[in-house]
Amino acid sequence: MSNIPTLKPIQIGPITLAHPTALAPMEGVTDKAFRNLIRNLGGCGLTVTEFISSESLTRQDQKAWKMAEIDPDEHPVSIQIYGREPEKMAIAAREAQELGADIVDLNLGCPSKQVTSGCSGSALMKEPDRAAAIFKAVKQAISVPMTVKMRLGWDDDHLNAPDIALMAQDAGASMIVVHGRTRTQMYKGLADWSKVKAVKANIQVPLLVNGDILTAQDAVHALKESSADGVMVGRGSLRDPWILNRISHHLRSEIFEEPSLDQRHQHLLTYFGILRQGVKSDQQALGRIKKVIGMFTRGLALGDELREKIFHLYEIEAIYDVLADYFDQLKRNQLDDSFAHLNQAIAPSELISAQQEKYIVYQRQYDQNR
């Protein structure tokens, strides 16, 4: 345990994070229900909404406002916005603050074509002057802290994250988050945490490292290689919803008590209950429930059988019954420890590109061979 980095409390303006961990913004995943699930499982210092278009937020778009919904007990929480027009980003940031955000985060990291085709997200790393104008406009528009999430750069020939981070800090940013890939990499290959270290050397505000943090040991390696002050976890929380609590325990050299099968089952049901409350009909919640069960059971014992069953069901209560049978089957087959491997290292061959199968960690082939 002596090799575990000693971390100071992370201070984002007037806000102190209870844990050096954050849940990353993920499109179609980190809605209010999912953020509640992760926060309630413990060890989460900060939650961040899905990224929200400044255009949509300033037009009072109902979908955008829904994405920006915050639970009264969800603090500290950051609303992440993206766009390329400084004025509209400033207006959207002000809206986010009025909606209850403790922090407004600016997205310079999203690699998706949907975002970068509009010259937003990580595409702004090719336009430092425009990024600087956005930083200045947003900071002047809000009184809550401003943070910025970015990639290493657009490509390997333009690793300008240290420069962009310094510009953000000079404009008033209170924290920087860096994903250890370039935009052109998308989610291919492995995140290079060591290249994040150059950002840390260039700024004084807190830095979080992000990308391929799937276990507590990954968090330790990422912190060592990057010299970051904390970690932001995305896809790892889909593989193991307890990962932030697991990381927090590990960083304090404390033993993490593995959740029982009954606890895992109950937390899924609680999450689904919250999901159902936030939609107009069960049919709207059905797709998300199937998606979460699919991600939660990827690579687990008997998981392929469960997914095959639920993907052919069209009633939520029927899915609940099949899910209950799944956990009972794990008990009957004495597979209580089937989740234990979630804290073990993952071979690079088991990782896949998010373009191939968004937010799913294991290869389909890996499942078929289990």
C-alpha positions as CSV (number, residue, x, y, z in Angstrom):
1,M,0.0,0.0,0.0
2,S,3.0,2.3,0.4
3,N,3.0,2.9,-3.4
4,I,-0.4,4.6,-3.3
5,P,-0.2,8.3,-4.0
6,T,-0.9,10.7,-1.1
7,L,-3.6,13.1,-2.3
8,K,-4.7,16.4,-0.9
9,P,-8.4,17.4,-0.8
10,I,-9.4,18.8,-4.2
11,Q,-10.6,22.4,-4.0
12,I,-12.7,23.8,-6.9
13,G,-13.1,27.4,-6.0
14,P,-15.1,27.3,-2.8
15,I,-16.1,23.7,-3.3
16,T,-14.1,20.9,-1.6
17,L,-14.6,17.4,-3.0
18,A,-15.1,14.7,-0.3
19,H,-13.3,12.2,-2.6
20,P,-10.7,12.7,-5.3
21,T,-13.0,11.1,-7.8
22,A,-15.6,12.2,-10.4
23,L,-18.1,10.5,-12.6
24,A,-17.4,11.5,-16.2
25,P,-20.1,12.9,-18.5
26,M,-21.3,10.2,-20.9
27,E,-23.9,10.7,-23.6
28,G,-27.0,8.7,-23.1
29,V,-25.8,7.4,-19.7
30,T,-25.2,10.0,-17.0
31,D,-28.7,11.2,-16.6
32,K,-30.1,12.1,-13.2
33,A,-31.0,8.5,-12.3
34,F,-27.6,7.1,-13.2
35,R,-25.8,9.9,-11.3
36,N,-28.0,9.2,-8.3
37,L,-27.1,5.5,-8.4
38,I,-23.3,6.1,-8.5
39,R,-23.5,8.8,-5.8
40,N,-25.5,6.6,-3.5
41,L,-23.0,3.8,-3.8
42,G,-20.4,6.0,-2.2
43,G,-16.9,7.3,-2.9
44,C,-18.0,9.9,-5.6
45,G,-16.6,13.4,-5.1
46,L,-18.4,15.0,-8.1
47,T,-21.0,14.1,-10.7
48,V,-21.3,15.6,-14.2
49,T,-24.3,15.7,-16.5
50,E,-24.3,14.5,-20.0
51,F,-22.9,17.1,-22.3
52,I,-25.5,19.7,-23.3
53,S,-25.6,21.9,-26.4
54,S,-25.4,25.6,-25.6
55,E,-27.7,26.1,-28.6
56,S,-30.3,23.9,-27.2
57,L,-30.0,25.3,-23.7
58,T,-30.4,28.9,-24.9
59,R,-33.4,28.0,-27.0
60,Q,-35.2,26.6,-23.9
61,D,-35.2,23.2,-25.6
62,Q,-37.1,20.7,-23.3
63,K,-34.8,17.9,-24.0
64,A,-31.8,20.0,-23.0
65,W,-33.5,21.1,-19.8
66,K,-34.3,17.5,-19.0
67,M,-30.6,16.6,-19.4
68,A,-29.7,19.4,-17.1
69,E,-32.1,18.3,-14.3
70,I,-30.4,18.0,-10.9
71,D,-31.6,16.1,-7.9
72,P,-31.9,18.3,-4.7
73,D,-29.5,16.0,-2.9
74,E,-27.0,15.8,-5.7
75,H,-24.2,18.1,-4.7
76,P,-21.6,19.0,-5.8
77,V,-22.7,18.6,-9.4
78,S,-21.4,20.1,-12.6
79,I,-23.4,20.8,-15.8
80,Q,-21.3,20.3,-18.9
81,I,-22.0,22.4,-21.9
82,Y,-20.5,22.5,-25.4
83,G,-20.6,24.9,-28.4
84,R,-18.4,27.3,-30.3
85,E,-20.0,30.7,-30.0
86,P,-18.7,32.6,-26.9
87,E,-21.9,34.6,-26.4
88,K,-24.2,31.5,-26.5
89,M,-21.8,29.6,-24.3
90,A,-22.0,32.4,-21.8
91,I,-25.8,32.4,-21.9
92,A,-25.9,28.6,-21.5
93,A,-23.5,28.8,-18.6
94,R,-25.7,31.3,-16.9
95,E,-28.7,29.1,-17.5
96,A,-26.8,26.1,-16.0
97,Q,-26.0,28.1,-12.9
98,E,-29.6,29.1,-12.5
99,L,-30.6,25.5,-12.8
100,G,-28.6,24.7,-9.7
101,A,-25.2,23.7,-11.0
102,D,-22.4,24.1,-8.4
103,I,-19.9,24.1,-11.3
104,V,-20.1,24.7,-15.1
105,D,-17.9,22.5,-17.1
106,L,-16.8,23.3,-20.7
107,N,-16.5,20.4,-23.1
108,L,-13.3,20.5,-25.2
109,G,-13.0,16.7,-25.1
110,C,-15.9,15.1,-26.9
111,P,-14.6,13.3,-30.0
112,S,-17.9,12.4,-31.6
113,K,-18.6,13.6,-35.2
114,Q,-22.0,15.0,-34.0
115,V,-20.1,17.5,-31.9
116,T,-16.8,18.0,-33.8
117,S,-18.6,18.5,-37.1
118,G,-20.0,21.7,-35.7
119,C,-16.4,22.6,-34.7
120,S,-17.3,22.1,-31.0
121,G,-16.0,19.7,-28.3
122,S,-12.4,18.5,-29.0
123,A,-12.4,20.4,-32.4
124,L,-11.9,23.6,-30.3
125,M,-8.4,22.4,-29.5
126,K,-7.6,23.3,-33.1
127,E,-8.8,26.9,-32.4
128,P,-7.0,28.1,-29.3
129,D,-8.1,31.7,-29.8
130,R,-11.7,30.8,-30.0
131,A,-11.4,28.5,-27.0
132,A,-9.8,31.4,-25.0
133,A,-12.7,33.7,-26.0
134,I,-15.2,31.1,-24.8
135,F,-13.3,30.7,-21.5
136,K,-13.4,34.5,-20.9
137,A,-17.1,34.9,-21.9
138,V,-18.3,32.0,-19.7
139,K,-16.2,33.1,-16.7
140,Q,-17.6,36.6,-16.9
141,A,-21.2,35.3,-17.1
142,I,-21.2,33.1,-13.9
143,S,-20.3,33.3,-10.3
144,V,-19.9,29.5,-9.7
145,P,-16.6,27.8,-10.6
146,M,-15.8,27.1,-14.3
147,T,-13.9,23.9,-15.2
148,V,-12.7,22.5,-18.6
149,K,-12.5,18.9,-19.8
150,M,-10.2,18.3,-22.8
151,R,-8.1,15.7,-24.7
152,L,-4.4,15.6,-25.2
153,G,-4.9,17.4,-28.5
154,W,-6.4,16.9,-31.9
155,D,-3.8,14.4,-33.0
156,D,-0.3,13.3,-32.1
157,D,1.3,16.2,-34.0
158,H,-0.7,18.7,-32.0
159,L,-0.6,17.8,-28.3
160,N,-1.5,21.2,-27.1
161,A,-3.4,20.3,-23.9
162,P,-0.8,22.0,-21.7
163,D,-1.2,25.3,-23.5
164,I,-5.0,25.1,-23.6
165,A,-5.1,24.2,-19.9
166,L,-3.0,27.2,-19.1
167,M,-5.2,29.5,-21.1
168,A,-8.2,28.1,-19.3
169,Q,-6.6,28.7,-15.9
170,D,-5.6,32.2,-16.8
171,A,-9.2,32.9,-17.8
172,G,-10.4,31.7,-14.4
173,A,-10.9,27.9,-14.7
174,S,-10.8,26.3,-11.2
175,M,-10.0,22.7,-12.4
176,I,-8.9,20.9,-15.6
177,V,-9.7,17.3,-16.7
178,V,-7.7,15.6,-19.4
179,H,-8.5,12.4,-21.2
180,G,-5.3,10.6,-22.2
181,R,-6.1,10.3,-25.9
182,T,-6.2,12.6,-28.8
183,R,-9.4,13.3,-30.8
184,T,-8.2,11.2,-33.8
185,Q,-7.8,8.2,-31.5
186,M,-11.5,8.4,-30.5
187,Y,-11.5,5.5,-28.0
188,K,-9.0,3.3,-29.8
189,G,-5.8,2.0,-28.3
190,L,-5.0,2.9,-24.7
191,A,-5.1,6.2,-22.8
192,D,-1.6,7.5,-22.3
193,W,-1.7,8.8,-18.7
194,S,2.0,9.8,-18.8
195,K,1.3,12.5,-21.4
196,V,-1.2,14.2,-19.0
197,K,1.8,15.0,-16.8
198,A,2.8,17.8,-19.0
199,V,-0.5,19.5,-18.3
200,K,0.0,19.2,-14.5
201,A,3.4,20.8,-14.9
202,N,1.9,23.8,-16.7
203,I,-0.9,24.7,-14.3
204,Q,-1.6,25.3,-10.6
205,V,-5.3,24.4,-10.4
206,P,-6.4,20.8,-9.6
207,L,-6.1,18.3,-12.5
208,L,-8.1,15.1,-13.0
209,V,-6.9,12.3,-15.2
210,N,-9.5,10.4,-17.3
211,G,-9.5,7.5,-19.7
212,D,-9.3,3.7,-19.3
213,I,-9.7,3.8,-15.5
214,L,-11.5,0.5,-15.0
215,T,-10.1,-0.7,-11.6
216,A,-8.7,0.8,-8.4
217,Q,-5.3,-0.3,-9.5
218,D,-5.8,1.6,-12.8
219,A,-6.5,4.7,-10.7
220,V,-3.3,4.3,-8.8
221,H,-1.3,3.9,-12.1
222,A,-3.0,6.8,-13.7
223,L,-2.3,9.1,-10.8
224,K,1.3,8.1,-10.6
225,E,1.9,8.5,-14.3
226,S,0.1,11.8,-14.7
227,S,0.8,13.4,-11.3
228,A,-2.9,14.4,-11.3
229,D,-4.8,15.3,-8.2
230,G,-7.7,12.9,-8.8
231,V,-9.4,10.7,-11.3
232,M,-12.5,10.9,-13.5
233,V,-14.1,7.6,-14.4
234,G,-16.5,7.0,-17.3
235,R,-16.9,3.5,-18.8
236,G,-15.5,1.9,-15.7
237,S,-18.6,2.8,-13.8
238,L,-20.7,0.8,-16.3
239,R,-18.6,-2.2,-15.8
240,D,-18.6,-1.8,-12.0
241,P,-20.9,0.8,-10.5
242,W,-19.0,0.6,-7.2
243,I,-15.7,1.6,-8.8
244,L,-15.5,5.1,-7.3
245,N,-16.1,3.8,-3.8
246,R,-13.6,1.0,-4.5
247,I,-11.0,3.6,-5.7
248,S,-11.7,5.9,-2.7
249,H,-11.1,3.0,-0.3
250,H,-8.0,1.9,-2.1
251,L,-6.5,5.4,-2.0
252,R,-7.1,5.5,1.7
253,S,-5.5,2.1,2.1
254,E,-8.8,0.7,3.4
255,I,-10.4,-2.6,2.6
256,F,-13.5,-2.3,0.3
257,E,-16.3,-4.6,1.3
258,E,-17.7,-6.3,-1.8
259,P,-21.5,-5.9,-2.2
260,S,-23.5,-9.1,-1.8
261,L,-25.5,-10.4,-4.7
262,D,-28.7,-9.2,-2.9
263,Q,-27.2,-5.7,-2.6
264,R,-26.3,-5.6,-6.3
265,H,-29.8,-6.8,-7.3
266,Q,-31.4,-4.2,-5.0
267,H,-29.4,-1.3,-6.3
268,L,-30.3,-2.2,-9.8
269,L,-34.0,-2.2,-8.9
270,T,-33.6,1.1,-7.1
271,Y,-32.0,2.6,-10.1
272,F,-34.7,1.3,-12.4
273,G,-37.3,2.7,-10.1
274,I,-35.8,6.2,-10.3
275,L,-35.6,5.8,-14.1
276,R,-39.3,4.9,-14.4
277,Q,-40.2,8.0,-12.3
278,G,-38.4,10.3,-14.7
279,V,-40.3,9.2,-17.9
280,K,-43.8,9.5,-19.2
281,S,-44.2,5.7,-19.7
282,D,-42.5,2.4,-19.0
283,Q,-41.9,2.0,-22.7
284,Q,-39.6,5.0,-22.6
285,A,-37.6,3.5,-19.7
286,L,-37.5,0.0,-21.3
287,G,-34.6,0.7,-23.7
288,R,-32.5,2.2,-20.9
289,I,-33.1,-0.6,-18.5
290,K,-32.1,-3.2,-21.2
291,K,-29.0,-1.2,-22.0
292,V,-27.9,-0.9,-18.3
293,I,-28.5,-4.6,-17.6
294,G,-26.5,-5.4,-20.8
295,M,-23.6,-3.2,-19.6
296,F,-23.8,-4.4,-16.0
297,T,-23.6,-8.1,-16.9
298,R,-21.0,-7.8,-19.7
299,G,-18.3,-10.4,-19.0
300,L,-20.1,-11.9,-15.9
301,A,-21.0,-15.5,-15.3
302,L,-24.3,-16.4,-17.1
303,G,-24.5,-12.8,-18.4
304,D,-24.8,-13.8,-22.0
305,E,-27.9,-15.9,-21.2
306,L,-29.5,-13.1,-19.3
307,R,-29.0,-10.6,-22.1
308,E,-30.4,-12.9,-24.7
309,K,-33.6,-13.3,-22.6
310,I,-34.1,-9.6,-21.8
311,F,-33.5,-8.3,-25.3
312,H,-36.6,-10.3,-26.4
313,L,-38.9,-8.9,-23.6
314,Y,-41.1,-5.9,-23.9
315,E,-42.6,-5.5,-20.4
316,I,-40.5,-4.2,-17.5
317,E,-42.1,-6.5,-15.0
318,A,-41.1,-9.5,-17.1
319,I,-37.5,-8.1,-17.1
320,Y,-37.6,-7.8,-13.4
321,D,-38.6,-11.5,-13.1
322,V,-35.8,-12.6,-15.4
323,L,-33.3,-10.4,-13.5
324,A,-34.4,-12.0,-10.2
325,D,-34.0,-15.5,-11.7
326,Y,-30.5,-14.5,-12.8
327,F,-29.4,-13.5,-9.3
328,D,-31.0,-16.7,-7.9
329,Q,-29.2,-18.7,-10.4
330,L,-25.9,-17.2,-9.4
331,K,-26.6,-18.2,-5.8
332,R,-27.7,-21.7,-6.7
333,N,-24.5,-22.2,-8.7
334,Q,-22.5,-20.7,-5.8
335,L,-21.3,-17.9,-8.1
336,D,-21.4,-15.3,-5.4
337,D,-17.8,-14.3,-6.3
338,S,-18.6,-13.8,-10.0
339,F,-18.1,-10.1,-9.6
340,A,-14.8,-10.4,-7.9
341,H,-12.7,-10.1,-11.1
342,L,-14.0,-6.6,-11.6
343,N,-11.1,-5.3,-9.5
344,Q,-8.5,-7.2,-11.6
345,A,-6.5,-5.8,-14.5
346,I,-8.0,-6.1,-18.0
347,A,-5.9,-7.3,-20.9
348,P,-5.7,-4.8,-23.7
349,S,-7.2,-7.4,-26.0
350,E,-10.4,-7.3,-24.0
351,L,-10.9,-3.6,-24.5
352,I,-12.8,-2.3,-27.5
353,S,-13.3,0.9,-29.3
354,A,-16.4,2.9,-28.2
355,Q,-17.1,3.3,-31.9
356,Q,-17.5,-0.4,-32.2
357,E,-19.8,-0.8,-29.2
358,K,-20.5,2.4,-27.3
359,Y,-19.7,2.3,-23.6
360,I,-19.3,-1.5,-23.4
361,V,-16.0,-2.6,-22.1
362,Y,-15.6,-6.3,-23.1
363,Q,-15.4,-7.7,-26.6
364,R,-18.3,-9.8,-27.8
365,Q,-15.8,-12.5,-28.4
366,Y,-14.8,-12.4,-24.8
367,D,-18.4,-13.1,-23.7
368,Q,-18.7,-16.0,-26.2
369,N,-15.6,-17.7,-24.9
370,R,-16.6,-17.6,-21.2
